[in-house]
Amino acid sequence: MKPVSLFSEHLWRRFWAISSPYWRGAQRLRAWGLLLTLMLLMLAETQLAVMLNAQTGEFTSALAARDTARFWEAIRYCLILLVVAVPIYAFYYFVRDTLGIQWRRWLTGRFLRGYFSHRHFYELNANAEIDNPDQRVAEDIATFTQRSLYFLLVIIGSIVQMVLFSRVLWSTSHELVYFLVFYATAGTLVTILVFGKVLIGLNFNQLRREADFRYSLVRVRENAESIAFYRGEAQELQQVSRRFTAAFNNFKQLIRRQLGLNFFQHAYNLLTIVVPSAIIAPRVLSGELEVGAVVQAAGAFAGVLSAISLIVENFEGLSRFSAGIDRLSTLSKVLPASSAPAETGDGTISLVEGDRLRLERVTLQTPRRERVLVRDLSLVVEPGAGLMIVGESGSGKSSLLRAIAGLWYSGSGTIVHPPPGSVLFLPQQPYMLLGTLRAQLLYPQPERIVSDDQLLQLLAQVNLPDLAERFGGFDIECDWEKVLSFGERQRLAFARALLTRPRYAILDEATSALDVPNEDWLYRQLAETGPTLVSVSHRSSILKYHAHVLELTGDSSWQSYPAAHYRWAR
């Protein structure tokens, strides 16, 4: 995806699509109330600034005239204005930040619901167009709400500032107003035409490359043991360094381009110190105006110029903001796009809920449809009649389980599956959530009430009788992924299945880290609880727990056998 222009209608349509639901939804009364409060506070701030600017000119004129009484009167008035201004300024920032955090909370909740609904978090891992969705939710939303609110208030404030200060400036010098319009227009055009598109593109790429760099470090952390065993640190260092170099090189280009913009912005702003004084000086020198009029005019000139030079002063921030809009818009479009598994068509496997597991003329393909894994598969797994799936590596065994789980849609045909709550999957790599040992055992049904004695009995069933004692009880929090061995994690997954008692238990190499006696024991315990077992395995020792065998040959064909008649290939 390429970034679009800051001034593209398409970009601002994306912005509106992301932001408008908050301002039109259930939170709208509070949101608009806070925004109205901000606008009133901003009006008060600007009016106070105009009054302070006038008093600055007044005491400057008093000093020039050596008028003591006039000087102290102006100072006294300034102090009164400051006493009024300080709480207004403080409350303004408080209300602004409150509105910003409320908006972020609402928008984050909206994206998180989409991210976790219908297992989008899984599907996005296979979508190469959506890089780092976690970073987009965690960071880009915060930036979006902060910058949106900032620029909205800048625009409103600029309008108010321009109106109030223009009255002061016009009453002092018409020439200054004419020059101001020309100066601001020229500055805006130079900024857009010279620095525009390049900086937006570089900022967009910087966000992406920084996210890629962070992701590479996360992968090293998550796979530290495997990397250490393979002694692959040199290659990992090369990969991480390559991504950092990409971010570094892009940032070098960014700061070089930014250098030119900084030169222009500072020269543009510094000239405002000289130009008003030069224009109004002849009238002061002739005695037509007091000295303080120069100070007042310079302040008003700077205020109006800042208001109508919005793009010049905020271009860098606007370019980063536009890049963030692009990233969030892409994510928001993808989340609802795949939200409904029922929306199937040509080239897609249909999922239907039923009372038993049944596959009807299922053809399974790889996600990009480069290869057919299984062709025209039809079978029924009757309750109590387990199915064992065998075949060479790469023949499609695990992919078939993903299709049964509703995670894989590439292909055709229909899969009838029991209700989600009646099916439990035991993968080769069991998931260990962050939390207590009790939470591990109750996952994915944390609301269940199970006594400690029952949990101890459960652990004994899976040959982990001392696990709770080893870690200090069921309510101790640990990083279970690190403190438990691979085999212990697999046994803990069986404990979950024994506690859940599903109608169907689907096991994908779920005992690969265990020896044959432990494997046999766990399968026997699980079989006695009554679920229908669907297993992928390379071991013949568990054949006895299944009534049928499905053999995938690797060339998209398949064979089905009664388990009693199946002869394991040696």
NUKEVO-545685 format. One record per residue (C-alpha): residue in one letter; x, y, z negated. Coordinates in steps of 0.05 Angstrom, whole numbers. Each point is the difference from the previous one (the first is absolute). Layout:
<sites>
<A,<X,Y,Z>>
...
</sites>
This chain:
<sites>
<M,<0,0,0>>
<K,<27,68,19>>
<P,<-14,63,-40>>
<V,<-48,51,31>>
<S,<8,74,3>>
<L,<-15,42,-61>>
<F,<-49,39,41>>
<S,<-34,-60,32>>
<E,<-75,-5,-8>>
<H,<10,-75,-7>>
<L,<44,10,-62>>
<W,<-51,43,-35>>
<R,<-56,-49,17>>
<R,<42,-52,-36>>
<F,<7,48,-59>>
<W,<-74,11,-4>>
<A,<-16,-74,4>>
<I,<45,-13,-60>>
<S,<-20,60,-43>>
<S,<-74,12,14>>
<P,<-29,-61,-37>>
<Y,<24,29,-67>>
<W,<-31,68,12>>
<R,<-66,-30,24>>
<G,<-5,-59,-47>>
<A,<-21,-12,-72>>
<Q,<57,44,-26>>
<R,<-19,60,42>>
<L,<-32,43,-54>>
<R,<60,-4,-45>>
<A,<49,8,58>>
<W,<-35,61,28>>
<G,<-8,30,-69>>
<L,<75,-5,-13>>
<L,<15,28,69>>
<L,<-47,59,-11>>
<T,<33,14,-67>>
<L,<67,-1,34>>
<M,<-23,50,53>>
<L,<-26,48,-54>>
<L,<65,-5,-38>>
<M,<38,11,64>>
<L,<-41,63,15>>
<A,<15,25,-70>>
<E,<74,-15,9>>
<T,<5,37,65>>
<Q,<-38,60,-26>>
<L,<47,3,-59>>
<A,<59,-5,47>>
<V,<-26,60,40>>
<M,<-10,40,-64>>
<L,<70,-18,-25>>
<N,<30,19,67>>
<A,<-35,68,-5>>
<Q,<26,11,-70>>
<T,<70,-20,22>>
<G,<-3,57,51>>
<E,<-29,46,-53>>
<F,<56,-8,-51>>
<T,<52,3,55>>
<S,<-29,68,21>>
<A,<-2,21,-73>>
<L,<74,-16,-8>>
<A,<17,38,63>>
<A,<-39,60,-27>>
<R,<29,-8,-70>>
<D,<-72,0,-27>>
<T,<6,-36,-67>>
<A,<-74,-1,-17>>
<R,<-19,-26,68>>
<F,<54,-53,-3>>
<W,<-22,-29,-67>>
<E,<-73,2,20>>
<A,<17,-42,61>>
<I,<41,-49,-42>>
<R,<-57,-5,-51>>
<Y,<-50,-16,55>>
<C,<47,-52,29>>
<L,<5,-35,-68>>
<I,<-76,-2,-6>>
<L,<-4,-31,70>>
<L,<53,-52,-19>>
<V,<-38,-19,-63>>
<V,<-61,-14,43>>
<A,<40,-33,56>>
<V,<39,-52,-41>>
<P,<-60,-42,-23>>
<I,<-32,5,69>>
<Y,<64,-26,32>>
<A,<6,-57,-51>>
<F,<-72,-21,6>>
<Y,<5,2,76>>
<Y,<55,-52,1>>
<F,<-36,-43,-51>>
<V,<-64,-1,42>>
<R,<40,-12,64>>
<D,<37,-60,-30>>
<T,<-65,-27,-29>>
<L,<-34,1,68>>
<G,<61,-31,32>>
<I,<4,-59,-48>>
<Q,<-75,-12,4>>
<W,<3,-1,76>>
<R,<61,-47,-1>>
<R,<-35,-48,-48>>
<W,<-62,-3,44>>
<L,<39,-9,65>>
<T,<48,-51,-30>>
<G,<-60,-40,-25>>
<R,<-32,2,69>>
<F,<63,-25,34>>
<L,<13,-53,-53>>
<R,<-71,-28,8>>
<G,<12,-5,75>>
<Y,<69,-29,-11>>
<F,<-24,-56,-45>>
<S,<-68,-13,34>>
<H,<-3,-61,45>>
<R,<75,-12,-14>>
<H,<24,58,43>>
<F,<65,0,-41>>
<Y,<15,-67,32>>
<E,<-19,19,71>>
<L,<41,64,-2>>
<N,<63,-41,-12>>
<A,<-8,-28,70>>
<N,<-15,68,31>>
<A,<65,29,28>>
<E,<-32,67,13>>
<I,<-13,14,-73>>
<D,<66,5,-36>>
<N,<2,3,-76>>
<P,<-74,5,-16>>
<D,<17,0,-74>>
<Q,<41,63,8>>
<R,<-56,33,39>>
<V,<-49,-13,-56>>
<A,<48,17,-57>>
<E,<36,61,28>>
<D,<-33,26,64>>
<I,<-67,9,-34>>
<A,<32,41,-56>>
<T,<35,43,52>>
<F,<-63,7,41>>
<T,<-44,25,-57>>
<Q,<54,46,-27>>
<R,<18,31,67>>
<S,<-72,4,24>>
<L,<-20,39,-62>>
<Y,<62,42,4>>
<F,<-11,20,72>>
<L,<-74,11,-10>>
<L,<14,48,-57>>
<V,<56,33,39>>
<I,<-48,13,58>>
<I,<-55,28,-45>>
<G,<51,40,-40>>
<S,<30,28,64>>
<I,<-67,25,24>>
<V,<-15,33,-67>>
<Q,<70,29,-3>>
<M,<-3,26,71>>
<V,<-66,36,-12>>
<L,<19,33,-66>>
<F,<71,20,18>>
<S,<-19,23,70>>
<R,<-44,54,-31>>
<V,<60,26,-39>>
<L,<46,-4,60>>
<W,<-49,34,48>>
<S,<-10,58,-48>>
<T,<75,9,-3>>
<S,<23,-10,72>>
<H,<-36,-20,64>>
<E,<67,-13,33>>
<L,<18,-53,-52>>
<V,<-65,-37,16>>
<Y,<15,1,75>>
<F,<71,-24,-10>>
<L,<-24,-53,-48>>
<V,<-48,-32,50>>
<F,<55,-2,53>>
<Y,<52,-27,-48>>
<A,<-43,-56,-28>>
<T,<-25,-22,69>>
<A,<71,-3,28>>
<G,<25,-40,-60>>
<T,<-56,-50,5>>
<L,<11,-12,74>>
<V,<75,-10,-9>>
<T,<-11,-50,-56>>
<I,<-51,-41,40>>
<L,<36,1,67>>
<V,<72,-7,-23>>
<F,<-5,-44,-63>>
<G,<-69,-32,7>>
<K,<-4,-70,28>>
<V,<72,-22,-16>>
<L,<-5,12,-75>>
<I,<-68,-35,-4>>
<G,<29,-62,35>>
<L,<62,-1,-44>>
<N,<-41,6,-64>>
<F,<-46,-56,23>>
<N,<59,-46,14>>
<Q,<32,19,-67>>
<L,<-60,-24,-39>>
<R,<0,-66,38>>
<R,<75,-13,-7>>
<E,<2,17,-74>>
<A,<-57,-49,-11>>
<D,<38,-54,40>>
<F,<61,12,-43>>
<R,<-40,-8,-65>>
<Y,<-33,-63,27>>
<S,<68,-32,16>>
<L,<22,11,-72>>
<V,<-65,-29,-27>>
<R,<12,-63,43>>
<V,<69,-9,-30>>
<R,<-29,6,-70>>
<E,<-55,-50,14>>
<N,<47,-51,33>>
<A,<61,11,-42>>
<E,<9,-73,-20>>
<S,<-5,-26,71>>
<I,<49,52,26>>
<A,<48,-17,-56>>
<F,<-4,-75,15>>
<Y,<13,12,73>>
<R,<54,52,-15>>
<G,<-36,44,49>>
<E,<16,66,-35>>
<A,<45,23,57>>
<Q,<-56,-8,51>>
<E,<-51,31,-47>>
<L,<47,59,-12>>
<Q,<5,7,75>>
<Q,<-76,1,8>>
<V,<-11,49,-57>>
<S,<57,45,23>>
<R,<-28,-1,71>>
<R,<-67,25,-24>>
<F,<32,53,-45>>
<T,<43,22,59>>
<A,<-62,8,43>>
<A,<-32,44,-54>>
<F,<66,38,-10>>
<N,<10,14,74>>
<N,<-71,23,9>>
<F,<7,46,-61>>
<K,<64,29,30>>
<Q,<-38,18,63>>
<L,<-56,28,-44>>
<I,<45,46,-40>>
<R,<36,24,63>>
<R,<-67,19,31>>
<Q,<-21,29,-67>>
<L,<63,43,-1>>
<G,<-25,39,60>>
<L,<-68,8,-31>>
<N,<31,23,-66>>
<F,<42,53,37>>
<F,<-62,26,34>>
<Q,<-44,-1,-63>>
<H,<50,36,-43>>
<A,<16,53,52>>
<Y,<-74,8,13>>
<N,<-14,10,-74>>
<L,<60,44,-16>>
<L,<-18,49,55>>
<T,<-64,15,-38>>
<I,<43,34,-53>>
<V,<29,50,50>>
<V,<-55,11,52>>
<P,<-56,30,-44>>
<S,<49,48,-32>>
<A,<28,21,68>>
<I,<-70,13,28>>
<I,<-26,39,-60>>
<A,<65,36,-19>>
<P,<-10,61,45>>
<R,<-66,17,-35>>
<V,<33,-8,-68>>
<L,<60,42,19>>
<S,<-46,54,27>>
<G,<-36,2,-67>>
<E,<-66,-25,29>>
<L,<2,-62,-43>>
<E,<30,-15,-69>>
<V,<59,-47,-9>>
<G,<-46,-52,-32>>
<A,<-39,-5,65>>
<V,<60,-36,31>>
<V,<-1,-52,-56>>
<Q,<-75,-8,5>>
<A,<1,-5,76>>
<A,<57,-51,-2>>
<G,<-40,-43,-49>>
<A,<-63,5,41>>
<F,<38,-14,64>>
<A,<31,-63,-30>>
<G,<-68,-22,-26>>
<V,<-35,7,67>>
<L,<59,-29,39>>
<S,<1,-61,-45>>
<A,<-74,-9,12>>
<I,<3,3,76>>
<S,<67,-36,5>>
<L,<-27,-63,-31>>
<I,<29,-46,53>>
<V,<69,31,-2>>
<E,<7,-6,-75>>
<N,<-31,-69,-8>>
<F,<20,-34,65>>
<E,<46,-53,-31>>
<G,<-54,-20,-51>>
<L,<-53,-1,54>>
<S,<43,-46,44>>
<R,<9,-49,-57>>
<F,<-74,5,-16>>
<S,<-20,-17,72>>
<A,<45,-62,-2>>
<G,<-35,-23,-64>>
<I,<-69,10,32>>
<D,<21,-45,58>>
<R,<23,-55,-47>>
<L,<-63,2,-43>>
<S,<-46,4,60>>
<T,<31,-62,30>>
<L,<-9,-39,-64>>
<S,<-72,24,-11>>
<K,<-19,-23,70>>
<V,<31,-69,-8>>
<L,<-33,-15,-67>>
<P,<-72,1,23>>
<A,<18,-28,68>>
<S,<13,-69,-27>>
<S,<-45,1,-60>>
<A,<-53,-47,23>>
<P,<20,-72,13>>
<A,<-68,-13,30>>
<E,<15,46,58>>
<T,<28,-53,46>>
<G,<2,-7,74>>
<D,<40,-30,56>>
<G,<67,-24,-25>>
<T,<-22,0,-72>>
<I,<-17,-56,-48>>
<S,<-69,8,-32>>
<L,<-7,-11,-75>>
<V,<-67,-25,-27>>
<E,<-17,-16,-72>>
<G,<-29,-70,-13>>
<D,<-3,-56,-51>>
<R,<61,-37,25>>
<L,<64,10,40>>
<R,<-11,-11,74>>
<L,<40,19,62>>
<E,<-37,3,66>>
<R,<42,1,64>>
<V,<53,43,-32>>
<T,<58,23,43>>
<L,<54,34,-41>>
<Q,<51,48,30>>
<T,<58,41,-27>>
<P,<-20,73,-18>>
<R,<25,28,66>>
<R,<-28,-59,38>>
<E,<67,-21,28>>
<R,<-12,-73,-18>>
<V,<-57,-48,-13>>
<L,<12,-37,-66>>
<V,<-61,-45,-2>>
<R,<-51,-11,55>>
<D,<-73,-18,-5>>
<L,<2,-27,-71>>
<S,<-65,-27,-30>>
<L,<-6,-33,-68>>
<V,<-41,-1,-64>>
<V,<30,-4,-70>>
<E,<-56,-31,-41>>
<P,<-2,15,-74>>
<G,<42,-52,-36>>
<A,<35,-23,64>>
<G,<67,35,-1>>
<L,<40,19,62>>
<M,<76,-3,7>>
<I,<31,41,57>>
<V,<67,-24,25>>
<G,<46,17,58>>
<E,<67,28,18>>
<S,<23,69,-21>>
<G,<-31,52,45>>
<S,<-58,-44,21>>
<G,<-51,47,-32>>
<K,<-16,-32,-67>>
<S,<5,63,-43>>
<S,<-31,42,55>>
<L,<-60,-46,0>>
<L,<-8,11,-75>>
<R,<4,76,11>>
<A,<-56,-6,51>>
<I,<-42,-40,-50>>
<A,<13,55,-51>>
<G,<-23,54,48>>
<L,<69,31,8>>
<W,<12,-21,72>>
<Y,<-49,16,56>>
<S,<40,-11,63>>
<G,<-34,-54,41>>
<S,<-71,-25,10>>
<G,<-51,-45,-31>>
<T,<-36,1,-67>>
<I,<23,-16,-70>>
<V,<-54,-14,-51>>
<H,<26,8,-71>>
<P,<-29,-3,-70>>
<P,<-12,66,-38>>
<P,<66,34,-19>>
<G,<-10,-12,-74>>
<S,<-2,-75,10>>
<V,<67,-5,37>>
<L,<68,8,-32>>
<F,<65,4,40>>
<L,<66,-24,-30>>
<P,<57,26,44>>
<Q,<71,-24,0>>
<Q,<22,65,-33>>
<P,<-50,12,-57>>
<Y,<-17,72,-14>>
<M,<20,25,-69>>
<L,<-35,64,-18>>
<L,<27,52,-48>>
<G,<-30,-13,-68>>
<T,<-5,-50,-57>>
<L,<5,-76,2>>
<R,<-75,-2,-14>>
<A,<-12,44,62>>
<Q,<42,-48,42>>
<L,<-42,-59,-21>>
<L,<-67,34,9>>
<Y,<17,30,68>>
<P,<-41,13,43>>
<Q,<-56,0,-52>>
<P,<26,45,-56>>
<E,<-69,10,-31>>
<R,<-4,-74,-22>>
<I,<3,-12,-75>>
<V,<46,-59,-16>>
<S,<27,-15,-69>>
<D,<74,-7,-15>>
<D,<-10,-74,-16>>
<Q,<-31,-11,68>>
<L,<58,36,34>>
<L,<51,-41,-39>>
<Q,<-36,-64,22>>
<L,<1,26,71>>
<L,<75,12,-2>>
<A,<11,-70,-27>>
<Q,<-39,-28,59>>
<V,<50,31,48>>
<N,<61,-20,-40>>
<L,<14,69,-29>>
<P,<-18,-14,-73>>
<D,<51,49,-30>>
<L,<-8,57,49>>
<A,<-42,45,-46>>
<E,<45,-13,-60>>
<R,<62,14,42>>
<F,<-23,71,17>>
<G,<-35,18,-66>>
<G,<-73,-15,16>>
<F,<-52,12,53>>
<D,<-1,76,-6>>
<I,<73,15,14>>
<E,<13,37,65>>
<C,<58,-23,44>>
<D,<22,3,71>>
<W,<-21,-72,11>>
<E,<28,-2,70>>
<K,<69,6,-31>>
<V,<-5,-38,-66>>
<L,<-34,-63,28>>
<S,<33,-49,47>>
<F,<-31,-17,67>>
<G,<-25,-66,-26>>
<E,<-30,32,-63>>
<R,<-37,50,43>>
<Q,<-29,-56,43>>
<R,<-23,-37,-63>>
<L,<-31,65,-26>>
<A,<-39,5,66>>
<F,<-28,-70,-13>>
<A,<-21,23,-69>>
<R,<-41,55,32>>
<A,<-33,-52,45>>
<L,<-16,-46,-58>>
<L,<-32,59,-37>>
<T,<-38,26,60>>
<R,<-28,-68,22>>
<P,<-13,20,73>>
<R,<-42,-41,48>>
<Y,<58,1,50>>
<A,<74,5,-18>>
<I,<45,16,59>>
<L,<73,-13,-13>>
<D,<56,23,47>>
<E,<63,-36,-21>>
<A,<-22,16,-71>>
<T,<47,-51,-32>>
<S,<62,10,43>>
<A,<44,19,-60>>
<L,<-22,-60,-42>>
<D,<24,-71,-4>>
<V,<-46,-57,21>>
<P,<-22,-20,-72>>
<N,<-19,72,-17>>
<E,<-35,7,67>>
<D,<-40,-63,-9>>
<W,<-19,20,-71>>
<L,<-26,68,22>>
<Y,<-39,-28,59>>
<R,<-32,-51,-46>>
<Q,<-20,53,-50>>
<L,<-29,44,54>>
<A,<-37,-57,35>>
<E,<-33,-20,-66>>
<T,<-32,69,-6>>
<G,<-40,-15,64>>
<P,<23,49,55>>
<T,<7,-22,72>>
<L,<74,4,17>>
<V,<27,28,65>>
<S,<76,-6,-1>>
<V,<58,17,45>>
<S,<60,-42,-19>>
<H,<60,-38,26>>
<R,<-5,-53,-54>>
<S,<-35,-66,7>>
<S,<-7,-7,-76>>
<I,<-64,42,-2>>
<L,<-34,-35,58>>
<K,<-41,-41,-49>>
<Y,<-37,62,-24>>
<H,<-31,12,69>>
<A,<-50,-37,42>>
<H,<22,26,68>>
<V,<64,22,35>>
<L,<4,54,53>>
<E,<65,-4,39>>
<L,<22,61,42>>
<T,<49,-20,54>>
<G,<30,68,15>>
<D,<-24,3,72>>
<S,<-70,26,-20>>
<S,<-29,-71,-2>>
<W,<-22,-37,-63>>
<Q,<-22,-67,-27>>
<S,<-46,-19,-57>>
<Y,<8,-64,-40>>
<P,<-30,-33,-61>>
<A,<52,6,-54>>
<A,<0,-74,-13>>
<H,<21,-14,73>>
<Y,<52,56,6>>
<R,<72,-22,7>>
<W,<49,52,-23>>
<A,<54,15,51>>
<R,<70,-17,-23>>
</sites>
